[in-house]
Amino acid sequence: MKTLLVTGGAGFIGGNFVLDVLGLGGYRIVNLDALTYAGNPDTLASVDGRDDYRFVHGDIGDRERVAALLAEHRPDAIVNFAAESHVDRSIDGPAAFVQTNVVGTLALLECALAYWRGLPLDRQDGFRFLHVSTDEVYGSLGPVGRFTEESPYQPNSPYSASKAASDHLVRAFHHTYGLPVLTTNCSNNYGPFQFPEKLIPLMIQKALAGESLPVYGDGRNVRDWLYVVDHCRAILRVLEIGRVGEVYNVGGDAERENLHVVKTICALLDERVPLADGRRRESLVTFVKDRPGHDRRYAIDATKIRRDLGWRPSESFESGMARTVEWYLANADWVARVLDGTYRLERLGT
């Protein structure tokens, strides 16, 4: 059984990764998470107490804590999900994003490098540092074309700039020091356990309450939507058979305008829990002032990971959205515990 040090494993994507990998078997996971507002131990309640799982409360920027965990658990790989990730929050307060995504990643890399150098040669060969990043580092696309692994970095928000910086540090540690790294750049994730500041869970909660559904600008901004469990399987595939030093773009092949996403949520909820007054939820859509610097379109070309590693998404946009809506309907208690007063579905990043 291999051991993974997973950072940020109480967040949305990291939490799903922990649950999925433990469900598949073959790995022991040590989960280091600072439990910021978006980290939620409730997500991992089903694996608490298992012999193959340990949670540690801590920050990737705490070199002493990270070094101690590496020495104690001797992991075969580090999978780095730890990040501040919300664009609107980065507009309001970019310093926190630089601290976690840049300074924190640097500290984690330095600890990983020291640990890797101290491993026996056979374990050095098998060790991996996998860094999970975003397609937002590539900037904004026009009406045609897709991001590839060779696309130039052109980040447009403080969030994407901080992730771009962390990507460059990971690359530099490989080319300068030989650290065996892998990087994944994914499109927009959605699915269970997502903090309700992001578009899909936010709209689900507001639509359930019969509240106004705020859509930025004209609603025509396009994202490529990726069901989170498909993303987790892609990460695991890259970790197991990806080529050291390579970047793999992970996309759902599901480009949709934001307005279409919101209307899809409305239709799914209308079918399952109609409003008492008989209104169609689409009537709740309200166009609001656009986000500053709002990128117009993202789209991922996932040819490389499909061709080289044999991964492809199992969920379509339609099936993934249906599963997501049904999960939130069945887990209202989880949402209620998340909304503890620090965030009440208000708009951020104005």
N, C-alpha and C positions, 0 to 999 in steps of 0.2 A: 504494500500500500504506500503510495507516494504522499508526501506532505506538501501542502500549499500554504504559504502565507498570503492571505487575501486582505488587501487594505481597502477600506471603505465598503466592507461587506454587509453593513446594515443599511446601506442606501438602496435605491430602487434597483439599478442594474446589478450591483454587487450582491444584494440580498437574494435576488432571483438566481444569480450564478451559484451562490452557496447552496441554496435549496436544490437546484437542479443537479449539481455535481454530487452532492451527498445522496440524492435519490438514485443516481446512476451507479454509484459505488466505485471503489478502487482508489479513493483519495481520502486523506485526513486533512481537515481544514482548520487553520488558526486564523481567526478573523480579528483584525485590528481596525477599530473604528472610533473616531472622536465623538460620535453621537452629537453632531451639530443638529440644527432644527430638522434636517432632512434624513437623519439617521434614526431608525426606528427598531428597537429590539423586538417589538411585537411581530415584526416580519419573520423573525427567526425562532419564534416560540416553539414551533413544531420540532426543532432539532436541538433545543436546549437540553443539556444533560447527556447527550450522546457521547460515546467514547471517541468517535471520530470527528468531534467538533469541539472547539474551544473559542470562546469570545474573550477578547481583551480590549478594555477601554483605553484608548490612547491615540496619539497624533503621529502621523508619519514624519512630522518635523522634530519629534523627540528622539534624537539619535541614540540616547542611552537606552530608552525603552525598546526601540527597534533592534539595536545590537543585541540586547539581552534575549529578545524573542528568537532571533536568528540562532544565537548560541544554544538556546534551550531546545528548540524544536527542529533545527537542522533541516529546513525545508528544501525540497527539490526545485521549487519555483516560487517566485513572487508574482502575484497578479494585482496590478495597481488600478483600482477603481477610485481611490480617494481623490475627491475633487469638489470644489464649488462649481455648480453646473448650470445655474439659471441665468440666462442672459439679462432679464429685467433686473435681477438683484445686482448683477455686475455693473449695470448703468448707475444704480443708486450708490454702490459702494465697491469700487474696483479693487481697493487695497486688500480686502479679504481674499480675493481671487488670486492675486499675485502671491500672497503669503502661502496659501495652501497649494495652488497648482504649480507654482514655480519654485518657491523656496522649499516647500514641503517635498516636492518631487526630487529636488536636488539632494536634500538630506537622505531621502530613501535610497537614491542611487548610490550615494557615497557609502551608506551602510551595506548595501547589496554588494558593492565592489569589494569592500574589505572582507566580507563573508565569503564571497566567491573565491577570492585569492587564497583563502585559508583552507579550501576544500581539497581533498585528494584529487589527483588528476582525473580519475574516472568519474567522479562526481562533478567536477568542473565541466566536463564535456556534456553532461546531461542537464546542468542547471539552466534555467531560463528566467528572465525578467520580462514579463509581458505588461505593456503599458496600454491602457484602454483610453482612446481619444475619440475625437469627433470630426465629422465632415465640415464643421463650421470653420475649421482652420483654413479651408480653401477659399473662403469668401463667398461671393454670390455669383450665380450663373445667370445668363440670359435665357431666352426661351428654348434654346436647344443645347445639346451637349451634356456630358456628365463628368463628375470628378473621377479621375483615376489616381493611382498611387504616384504618378509623375506630375500631377497638377501643382502649380506653384502655390505657396502659402500666401494668402491675402486676407488675414483675419480683420473683421470689421467691428467687433464688439470687444469690450474689456475681457469678457469671458473667453471668447475664441482666441484673443491675443495671448492670454495666459496659458491656454492649452497648447497653442502653437509653440510657445517658449518651452513648455515641458516636453513636447515632442522632440524639439531640437536638442534638448539636454540628453534625452534617451539616446538619440542617434549619436551624439558626441561621445557618450560613454562607451558605446560600442566601437566607434572608429578610433578613439583615442586610447582606450584602456582594454579593449577586447571583451568587455562585458557582453555575454550572449543575450541580446535583447530581441524582442518582437514588439511591433506596434500595430494596433488595430484602430482604424478610423471608421466610426459607424454613423449611420443616418439616424433620424429621430426615432427613439424607442417609445413604446407604449405597452401597457399591460398591467398585471396585478402589482400592487404595492407601490404605485407611483405617488409621490407627494403631490397633493392637489394644488400646486401652483402652476403646473404644466398644463398645456392646452386641453388634453383629452380628459384627465380626471377633474380638472377645474370645471369644464363644461358639463360633465356628467353630474357633478354636485349641484351646480347652479340650475341645470335643467330639471333635476329631480325636485328642487325646491320651487320651481316655477318662477325663477328670477330671470332678469335680463341676461342675455348671453353676449358679452362684449367681444366683438371681432375687430381686430386692428385694421385700420385703413380700409381698403376695398375688399379684403378677404381673399385676394387672389394670390397671395404668397404661397409658394409651393414647397412642400417638404416630401422626402422619401421616407415612408413610414415602415418601421421594422418592429415586429413583435418581439418582446424582450427575451422570451425563451429561445427563439431562433437566434438572437444575438448571442446568448449564453452558449449555445451549442457551437456557434462559430468561434468564439473565444477558446473554448476547450479544444476544438480542432486545430486552431493555430498553435495553441500551447503544446499539443501532442506531436504534431507533424510539420508545423511551420518551419520555414528556413530561417536560421539565425540572421539577424540584421535586416530582415525584410519588413515591409509595411503591407498590411492587408486591409483593403476597404470592404466594409460589410454593409450591405444595403438590402432593403426589402423588396426592391423592384415594384414600389407602390407609391408613385408620385400622386399626390392629391393636393388641391388647393385647401387652405385653411377653412374656407367657407364650406367646402364639400365635407370636410371632416366634421364640422359642427352640425351640419344638416344630417349626416349619417347618425350621429349620436342622438339627435332629436327623433329620428325615425325609429331607431332601435328602442328608445325609451317609450315612445308613444305606443309601440306594439306591446310592451311588457307592463308598463305602469302608466296608463293614460292619466292626464291631469283631471282633477275632479270637475273642473268647469268645462271640460270638453275641448279646450284650446289645443291646437297643434303646437308643439314646442318650437317649431321653426319660426313661428310668429314672435318669439322672444329674442330673436337675433337683433342686435343693435350694433351698428358700426360706430367705432370710436376712433379718436385720434391715433395715428400710427405710432408704433414704437420708434424712438430715435435710431437711425441707422439700420432699419429693418431689412435684412437681406431678402432679395426677391425670390430666389429659387435655389434649392439644393437638390442634387440628384447624384446618386452613387453608381459608378460602374463597378460591379462586383465580379467581373469576369475572372480576375486573378484567383480569388479564393475558390470560386466554383471550379475553375480549370485545374488548379494546382493541388487543392486540398479536398475537392469533392463536396464542398458544403453548398447547400442552397436552402432558402427559407421553406418551412413547411406550412406556414400560415399565409393565406392571402390577406389583403387589407380587409375584405369583408368578413372572413372567418375570424381573424384576429380581433377586429372591433367587436364582433358579437361576443366573443369569449371575454373581452375586457369589460364590456358593459355588464354582462352577467356576473362577473367576479365582484364588481363594485356593488351591485345590488345584493349579493349574498354576503358581503363583508362590510356592512354599514357600521358595525361596531369598531372595526379597524380604523375607518375614516374618522369616526367621532373621537377616538383617542388621539389621532394625529392632530386634529384641530383643537389644540389645547389652549389657545389664546395667543400664541405667538404669530399665527397667521390665520386670517379669517376670510380667505378668498378675495382679498382686496387687490386692486391693480398695483403692480410694482413697476419700476423702471420708466417713470414718466419724465 
